[in-house]
């Protein structure tokens, strides 16, 4: 990681589209897809898809806080998926697709809680927000073929 840069980690369903969205933001210097929040060390994609690892598909974002704020990253996070769905996004079902914010600092935790509360108060969604906000445990980088998948393969969506 570059000096002065910070990390932010988000689970918002299929990680391909989420990664692509974060890569488009000025101030984001890297976005890596991987697995986080479970009990299996060094999980594979196949293991995570089986649902036994407890991991979520996630994107770890490296960003320059002098160019983009964590709150701006949160705004994109909320807009990339439906945070009212528990353990699913569209056709993707399972805990690996859960909505989650994995914070790295107490400041990120407070910003995430405030952002969630603001969104809930706005009544933008007609259901409660199911997003979990938890400390960031070890992040396991996904296999290379998943990195920048949409840029490499140009499918029209994350779904089959």
RALIN-V47434 format. One record per residue. N is the residue number from 1. PHI is phi in radians with two decimals (NA if undefined). PSI is psi as a letter, one per 20 degrees, with the letter a starting at -180 (none if undefined). OMEGA is omega as a letter, one per 40 degrees, with the letter a starting at -180 (NA if undefined). Layout:
N|PHI|PSI|OMEGA  N|PHI|PSI|OMEGA
This chain:
1|NA|q|i  2|-1.24|q|i  3|-1.02|p|i  4|1.48|i|i  5|-1.52|q|a  6|-2.20|r|i  7|-1.92|q|i  8|-2.42|q|a  9|-2.31|p|a  10|-2.36|q|i  11|-1.96|p|a  12|-2.55|l|a  13|1.61|b|a  14|-0.92|p|a  15|-1.30|i|a  16|-1.08|g|a  17|-1.21|h|i  18|-1.15|g|i  19|-1.03|g|a  20|-1.05|g|i  21|-1.11|g|a  22|-1.17|h|a  23|-1.10|h|a  24|-1.42|i|a  25|-1.42|p|i  26|-1.10|p|a  27|1.75|i|i  28|-1.51|p|a  29|-1.71|i|i  30|-2.87|q|i  31|-2.48|p|a  32|-2.18|p|i  33|-1.59|q|a  34|-3.04|b|a  35|-2.24|q|a  36|-2.72|q|i  37|1.64|j|a  38|-1.99|a|a  39|-1.90|i|a  40|-1.40|p|i  41|-1.40|p|i  42|0.87|l|a  43|-1.20|q|i  44|-1.73|r|i  45|-1.03|g|a  46|-1.07|g|i  47|-1.14|g|a  48|-1.12|g|i  49|-1.13|h|i  50|-1.19|h|i  51|1.52|j|a  52|-1.65|i|a  53|-1.51|h|a  54|1.44|i|a  55|-1.39|q|i  56|-1.83|q|i  57|-1.20|p|a  58|-2.55|r|i  59|-2.15|p|i  60|-1.77|p|a  61|-1.85|p|i  62|-1.74|p|a  63|-2.46|q|i  64|-1.71|o|a  65|-1.16|i|i  66|-1.43|i|i  67|-1.94|h|a  68|-2.57|q|a  69|-1.61|r|i  70|-1.08|h|i  71|-1.08|h|i  72|-1.19|h|i  73|-1.12|g|i  74|-1.07|g|i  75|-1.02|g|i  76|-1.17|g|i  77|-0.92|g|a  78|-1.08|h|a  79|-1.47|i|a  80|-1.56|i|a  81|-2.78|r|i  82|-1.71|o|a  83|-1.31|j|i  84|-1.58|i|a  85|-1.56|p|i  86|-1.65|p|i  87|1.02|k|i  88|-2.95|q|i  89|-2.52|o|a  90|0.91|d|a  91|-1.48|i|a  92|-1.43|o|a  93|-2.03|q|i  94|2.27|q|a  95|-1.09|h|i  96|-1.18|i|i  97|-1.82|j|a  98|-1.17|q|i  99|-1.50|p|a  100|-2.67|q|i  101|-2.02|p|i  102|-1.85|o|a  103|-1.49|q|a  104|-1.84|i|a  105|-2.46|r|i  106|-1.04|h|i  107|-1.14|g|i  108|-1.13|g|i  109|-1.03|g|a  110|-1.11|g|i  111|-1.12|h|i  112|-1.15|g|i  113|-1.09|g|i  114|-1.14|g|i  115|-1.09|g|i  116|-1.10|g|a  117|-1.10|g|i  118|-1.11|g|i  119|-1.14|g|i  120|-1.09|g|a  121|-1.17|h|a  122|-1.24|i|a  123|1.00|k|i  124|-1.07|h|i  125|-1.87|q|i  126|-1.65|j|i  127|-2.32|q|i  128|-1.12|q|i  129|-1.35|p|a  130|-1.72|j|a  131|-1.05|p|i  132|-1.56|q|i  133|-2.17|o|a  134|-2.44|q|i  135|-1.06|q|a  136|-1.36|o|i  137|-1.45|a|a  138|-1.07|p|i  139|-1.75|p|i  140|-1.88|o|i  141|-1.06|p|i  142|-1.26|r|i  143|-0.97|q|a  144|-1.01|h|a  145|-1.15|i|i  146|-1.52|h|a  147|-1.22|p|a  148|0.90|l|a  149|-1.01|g|a  150|-1.15|h|i  151|-1.17|h|a  152|-1.35|h|a  153|-1.96|i|i  154|0.89|l|i  155|-1.24|r|a  156|-1.37|i|i  157|-2.80|r|i  158|-1.38|i|a  159|-1.58|q|a  160|-1.15|none|NA
